[in-house]
Amino acid sequence: MGTSADSRDSRRAGPAHCAKHVETSPACSAHDSHLVIIPSYNSGPKLLETVREARRYWAPVWVVIDGSTDGSRLAVEALAKEDPEIAIFALPHNQGKGAAILHGLRSAEAAGYSHVLTMDGDGQHPANAIPNFIAESIANPDALILGRPIFDASAPRIRVLGRKLSNWWTRVETLWTASFDSLFGFRVYPVAELRRVLEQSRWMRRFDFDAEAAVRLCWRGCRPISLPAPVQYFLPHEGGISHFRYVRDNLLLTWMHVRLVMCSLVRLPALAARRLKSSPR
């Protein structure tokens, strides 16, 4: 996986101090341990809007173009030429969200960052929540900070119901020691821990990334902390784009949960001990 030749020496964006353009979180200039990573595959015009919004609240912002063919990269490259706190990485072909994030993680770790906030490039995630999520991560550096989506009327009902089913399975896989939204990608991860989890598995590269990464990090002892985050779905005429395919991706999620349940069986003693330890006395 290669770094874009025109990412303008993206490592100069990290470790970086928060730029003068950041509107909120006055304390963010004191922290160069966190950055924002936005993986993107054919996100359309929403990608540029997302990057602009993310830069209002944090710096640096890194964009990993996952083999996009829709030209959305060009507008972000133009923005990056004016803003040294934006770096662009380009993968030669589409490899999936997890693969794009892994590419960003390796570069972030090499640049000295300890945590990354991930958000999708389609405009659904709340950029104005970035400072609060990172502040929570700074206060709890060993934790996994997860968004708990607050849906409005734009959310497809079938997606909401499917999410509830996936959430139930992740509770089973963690023996009810963790409760979180399994599919919402607005999160703050410890870089080294997530990189190890990804490198130890050939899975977690596509739509199975969010759920499996969270479960495996919980198995490794990362404490999940959930914070509310509003999510907005956009219709096609509003620029909304979805790459979710109901048959293909539901089969992928089903296989993922089968694997995780099987793997959780060998972890039952440790999970049971953790649950007993966390139970109120």
C-alpha positions as CSV (number, residue, x, y, z in Angstrom):
1,M,0.0,0.0,0.0
2,G,1.6,3.2,-1.1
3,T,1.4,6.8,0.2
4,S,0.2,9.3,-2.3
5,A,3.1,11.0,-4.1
6,D,1.3,14.3,-3.8
7,S,0.4,13.9,-0.1
8,R,3.0,16.7,0.3
9,D,5.3,14.8,2.7
10,S,2.3,13.9,4.9
11,R,4.4,13.0,7.9
12,R,5.2,16.7,8.3
13,A,1.6,16.8,9.5
14,G,2.5,14.7,12.5
15,P,3.2,14.9,15.2
16,A,1.5,18.2,14.7
17,H,0.1,20.9,16.9
18,C,-3.5,22.0,16.4
19,A,-3.6,24.8,13.9
20,K,-5.0,28.3,14.3
21,H,-8.0,27.3,12.2
22,V,-9.4,25.0,14.9
23,E,-12.5,26.6,16.2
24,T,-13.1,24.8,19.5
25,S,-11.3,22.8,22.2
26,P,-8.7,25.4,23.2
27,A,-6.7,22.7,25.0
28,C,-6.2,20.8,21.8
29,S,-2.9,22.7,21.0
30,A,-1.4,21.0,24.0
31,H,-2.0,17.5,22.6
32,D,-0.1,16.1,19.7
33,S,-0.9,12.5,20.5
34,H,-4.2,12.4,18.6
35,L,-5.2,12.8,14.9
36,V,-8.2,12.3,12.8
37,I,-8.2,9.6,10.0
38,I,-10.9,9.6,7.4
39,P,-10.9,6.5,5.1
40,S,-12.8,7.1,1.9
41,Y,-13.9,5.1,-1.1
42,N,-16.0,7.0,-3.7
43,S,-17.5,9.3,-1.1
44,G,-18.4,11.9,-3.7
45,P,-18.7,15.6,-2.8
46,K,-19.4,14.7,0.8
47,L,-15.7,13.9,1.3
48,L,-14.6,17.5,0.9
49,E,-17.4,18.7,3.2
50,T,-16.3,16.1,5.8
51,V,-12.7,17.1,5.7
52,R,-13.5,20.8,6.0
53,E,-15.7,20.1,9.0
54,A,-13.1,17.9,10.6
55,R,-10.5,20.6,10.2
56,R,-12.7,23.1,12.0
57,Y,-12.4,21.1,15.1
58,W,-9.0,19.3,15.0
59,A,-5.7,19.0,13.3
60,P,-4.1,17.2,11.8
61,V,-6.6,15.4,9.6
62,W,-5.4,12.5,7.4
63,V,-7.4,11.2,4.5
64,V,-6.8,7.7,3.2
65,I,-8.2,7.3,-0.4
66,D,-9.0,3.7,-0.7
67,G,-8.7,3.3,-4.5
68,S,-11.5,5.8,-5.3
69,T,-12.4,6.2,-8.9
70,D,-15.0,9.0,-8.6
71,G,-12.6,12.0,-8.6
72,S,-13.4,12.9,-5.0
73,R,-9.7,12.9,-4.2
74,L,-9.0,15.9,-6.4
75,A,-11.0,18.4,-4.4
76,V,-9.4,17.3,-1.2
77,E,-5.9,17.5,-2.8
78,A,-6.7,21.1,-3.7
79,L,-7.7,21.8,-0.2
80,A,-4.6,20.1,1.2
81,K,-2.4,22.4,-0.9
82,E,-3.7,25.3,1.1
83,D,-3.7,23.6,4.5
84,P,-0.5,21.8,5.7
85,E,-2.5,20.1,8.5
86,I,-4.3,17.9,5.9
87,A,-2.4,14.9,4.6
88,I,-3.6,12.5,1.8
89,F,-2.6,8.9,1.4
90,A,-3.7,7.0,-1.7
91,L,-4.0,3.2,-2.0
92,P,-3.6,1.9,-5.6
93,H,-6.9,-0.1,-5.5
94,N,-9.9,-0.6,-3.2
95,Q,-8.9,-2.8,-0.2
96,G,-11.7,-2.0,2.3
97,K,-12.1,0.3,5.3
98,G,-10.1,-1.8,7.7
99,A,-7.2,-2.0,5.2
100,A,-7.3,1.8,4.7
101,I,-7.3,2.4,8.5
102,L,-4.4,0.0,9.0
103,H,-2.4,2.0,6.4
104,G,-3.2,5.1,8.3
105,L,-2.3,3.5,11.7
106,R,1.1,2.4,10.5
107,S,1.9,5.9,9.3
108,A,0.4,7.5,12.5
109,E,2.5,5.2,14.7
110,A,5.7,6.0,12.7
111,A,4.9,9.7,13.2
112,G,4.6,9.3,17.0
113,Y,0.8,9.4,17.5
114,S,-0.7,7.2,20.2
115,H,-4.4,7.5,19.2
116,V,-6.6,8.1,16.2
117,L,-10.2,9.2,15.8
118,T,-11.8,7.5,12.8
119,M,-14.8,9.0,11.0
120,D,-16.4,8.1,7.7
121,G,-16.1,10.4,4.7
122,D,-19.8,10.4,3.8
123,G,-20.8,13.2,6.1
124,Q,-22.8,11.0,8.5
125,H,-20.6,11.5,11.5
126,P,-20.6,14.6,13.7
127,A,-17.4,16.6,13.3
128,N,-18.3,18.9,16.1
129,A,-18.0,15.9,18.5
130,I,-14.3,15.4,17.7
131,P,-13.0,17.6,20.6
132,N,-15.2,15.9,23.2
133,F,-14.3,12.4,22.0
134,I,-10.6,13.2,22.0
135,A,-10.8,14.8,25.4
136,E,-12.4,11.6,26.8
137,S,-9.5,9.6,25.2
138,I,-6.9,11.9,26.8
139,A,-8.5,11.4,30.2
140,N,-8.7,7.6,29.6
141,P,-5.8,6.7,27.3
142,D,-6.2,3.0,27.7
143,A,-9.9,3.0,26.8
144,L,-11.7,2.6,23.5
145,I,-14.0,5.6,22.9
146,L,-17.0,4.6,20.9
147,G,-19.8,6.6,19.5
148,R,-23.4,5.7,20.5
149,P,-25.4,6.8,17.5
150,I,-28.4,9.0,18.0
151,F,-30.6,8.4,15.0
152,D,-33.1,10.9,13.5
153,A,-35.9,10.2,11.1
154,S,-33.5,9.9,8.2
155,A,-32.1,6.5,9.4
156,P,-33.4,3.5,7.4
157,R,-35.4,1.3,9.7
158,I,-33.8,-1.9,8.4
159,R,-30.3,-0.6,9.2
160,V,-31.3,0.3,12.7
161,L,-32.9,-3.1,13.4
162,G,-29.8,-4.9,11.9
163,R,-27.6,-2.9,14.1
164,K,-29.5,-4.0,17.2
165,L,-29.0,-7.6,16.2
166,S,-25.3,-7.1,15.7
167,N,-25.0,-5.3,19.1
168,W,-26.7,-8.3,20.8
169,W,-24.1,-10.6,19.3
170,T,-21.2,-8.5,20.5
171,R,-22.5,-8.6,24.0
172,V,-22.6,-12.4,23.8
173,E,-19.0,-12.5,22.4
174,T,-17.8,-10.3,25.3
175,L,-19.9,-12.3,27.9
176,W,-21.9,-9.1,28.6
177,T,-18.7,-7.4,30.0
178,A,-19.0,-4.7,27.3
179,S,-22.0,-2.8,25.9
180,F,-21.5,-0.6,22.8
181,D,-22.7,0.1,19.3
182,S,-20.9,-2.4,17.2
183,L,-21.2,-0.8,13.8
184,F,-20.8,3.0,14.4
185,G,-17.4,4.0,13.1
186,F,-17.0,7.3,14.9
187,R,-14.4,6.2,17.5
188,V,-11.0,6.9,19.1
189,Y,-8.6,3.9,19.1
190,P,-5.3,3.3,20.7
191,V,-3.0,3.1,17.7
192,A,-0.6,0.3,18.8
193,E,-3.4,-1.9,20.1
194,L,-5.6,-1.6,17.0
195,R,-2.6,-2.1,14.7
196,R,-1.7,-5.4,16.4
197,V,-5.3,-6.6,16.3
198,L,-5.5,-5.9,12.6
199,E,-2.1,-7.4,11.7
200,Q,-2.9,-10.6,13.6
201,S,-5.9,-11.3,11.4
202,R,-6.6,-11.5,7.7
203,W,-10.2,-10.4,8.4
204,M,-11.5,-7.0,9.5
205,R,-10.7,-5.4,6.2
206,R,-14.1,-4.5,4.9
207,F,-17.6,-4.1,6.5
208,D,-16.6,-6.5,9.3
209,F,-14.0,-4.0,10.6
210,D,-15.9,-1.9,13.1
211,A,-17.6,-4.8,15.0
212,E,-14.7,-7.2,15.1
213,A,-12.1,-4.6,16.0
214,A,-14.1,-3.4,19.0
215,V,-14.7,-7.0,20.3
216,R,-11.1,-8.0,20.0
217,L,-9.9,-4.8,21.7
218,C,-12.3,-5.5,24.5
219,W,-10.8,-9.0,24.8
220,R,-7.4,-7.4,25.0
221,G,-8.5,-5.4,28.0
222,C,-9.4,-2.0,26.4
223,R,-12.3,-0.6,28.4
224,P,-15.1,0.6,26.2
225,I,-16.5,4.1,26.9
226,S,-19.6,5.1,24.9
227,L,-20.5,8.7,24.1
228,P,-23.6,9.9,22.3
229,A,-23.2,11.1,18.7
230,P,-25.9,12.2,16.3
231,V,-25.8,10.5,12.9
232,Q,-27.4,11.8,9.8
233,Y,-28.3,9.8,6.6
234,F,-28.4,11.6,3.3
235,L,-30.6,10.8,0.4
236,P,-29.0,10.4,-3.1
237,H,-30.0,13.9,-4.2
238,E,-28.4,15.3,-1.0
239,G,-25.1,13.6,-1.9
240,G,-25.7,10.5,0.1
241,I,-23.8,7.4,-1.0
242,S,-23.9,3.9,0.5
243,H,-21.6,1.0,-0.4
244,F,-23.5,-1.4,1.9
245,R,-24.8,-4.4,0.1
246,Y,-27.4,-6.2,2.0
247,V,-26.7,-9.8,0.9
248,R,-22.9,-9.6,0.6
249,D,-22.3,-7.6,3.8
250,N,-24.9,-9.4,5.9
251,L,-23.2,-12.7,5.0
252,L,-19.9,-11.2,5.9
253,L,-21.2,-10.0,9.3
254,T,-22.8,-13.4,9.9
255,W,-19.5,-15.2,9.3
256,M,-17.8,-12.7,11.5
257,H,-20.1,-13.3,14.4
258,V,-19.7,-17.1,14.0
259,R,-15.9,-16.7,14.2
260,L,-16.1,-14.4,17.2
261,V,-18.5,-16.7,19.1
262,M,-16.1,-19.6,18.5
263,C,-13.1,-17.6,19.5
264,S,-14.9,-16.4,22.6
265,L,-15.3,-20.0,23.9
266,V,-11.6,-20.3,24.6
267,R,-11.7,-17.0,26.4
268,L,-14.7,-17.9,28.7
269,P,-12.6,-18.2,31.9
270,A,-11.0,-14.8,31.4
271,L,-14.3,-13.2,30.4
272,A,-16.1,-14.7,33.3
273,A,-13.4,-13.5,35.7
274,R,-13.6,-10.0,34.3
275,R,-17.4,-10.0,34.6
276,L,-17.2,-11.2,38.2
277,K,-14.7,-8.5,38.9
278,S,-16.9,-5.8,37.4
279,S,-20.1,-7.0,39.0
280,P,-21.5,-4.7,41.8
281,R,-21.0,-6.2,45.3
